[in-house]
Amino acid sequence: MKVLIETYGCAANRDDTAIMKGILKQGGHSLINNLKGAEIVIINTCIAKGPTESKIVHRIREIKNNYPKKKLIIAGCMPEAEYKICKTLFPEVSLINTFHIKQILKVINSKKRIELLGKEKEIKLNLPKEKIPTIQIAQGCSGNCTYCSVKLAKGELYSFPEEKILKELKGKKIIHLTATDTGCYGKDIGSSLTKLLNKIISLKGDFKLKVGMMNPENVSFMLNDLIEIYKSKNVVKFLHVPIQSGSDKVLREMNRRYTVKDIRNIFKEFRKNIGGINIATDVICGYPTETEEDFKETLELIKELKPEVLNISKFFPRPNTAASKLKQLPSEIVKKRSITLTDLYKKIKAEK
């Protein structure tokens, strides 16, 4: 069959797509980039942000309306976290979540509608795979942030075995480690991210290693060891630590388990010890309990930290999360704060 896969969302989703492509090729199917010529269309979905989900739903409707005879499969985060939406809007479409991608051939080859749902432990390593530098080292995370719907899709932390990760990356010149939160790797298996990274940088060969997003609470616990690892010539000098807010009050209400002091220390120590470090961070504007004073604290922190990359999100309540049950701020306030922070970031970039 001729199969098209459209992918939305994070690096882990893109890696899931690469694995599905490898399995499909091994199964005798051909992958194409043309919607018109495809017999089967797989939409690998993301539910992290409301606008993205709305865009995906619109796209699925568009395909169904314009190509009603094509077989359509919804994959990724939506089938698990937004099952009711999938089943209500698209009752005839097959579903496969992030825990079952190794069984994509079962869905492709089935003549009937099929659902592969539920959280199971699936190691996404040493599989047929399209050639990309990304390697998933875990699924799920150890956090419980009040606003996050990704936990509903990805579940609790499940770290993949070190030996399988090392086998996967052998011979690669570019390695990009990813997970919902790479910083919590190993907590469930008696290991840690720094133990894994030390094993990787001790491998022979000329390669570049880029480490994906780490939440500040985990970075703080291993800060000194992590900095020593970043001194390696093999490690790309890029750090992604999402702060989300510059207010300790809002961080507590988000259930983010670190303080502004922790954030300052991470930035200070990395800038002091790692020359040329590029630090990326994320901020949410308009969390329901965020006051004007809280937002001012965020602005002041960003002025101080001057991150090289700043990802700004307007708060959007996600279904079945604790934050969705709170009284929401007026949209015009959220939009105004987002614009103010964006203008500040533009000034920082111009200065740099």
Secondary structure, DSSP 8 states (H G I E B T S, - for coil): -EEEEEE-SSHHHHHHHHHHHHHHHHTT-EE-S-TTT-SEEEEEE--SSHHHHHHHHHHHHHHHHH-TTSEEEEEESHHHHTHHHHHHH-TTSEEEETT-GGGHHHHHH-SS--EE-S-------SS-----SEEE-EESBS---TT-SHHHHH-B-EE--HHHHHHHHTT-SEEEEE-S-GGGTTTTTT--HHHHHHHHHTSSS--EEEE----HHHHHHTHHHHHHHHTSTTB-SEEE---B-S-HHHHHHHT----HHHHHHHHHHHHHHSTT-EEEEEEEE--TT--HHHHHHHHHHHHHH--SEEEEEE----TTSGGGGS----HHHHHHHHHHHHHHHHHHHHH-
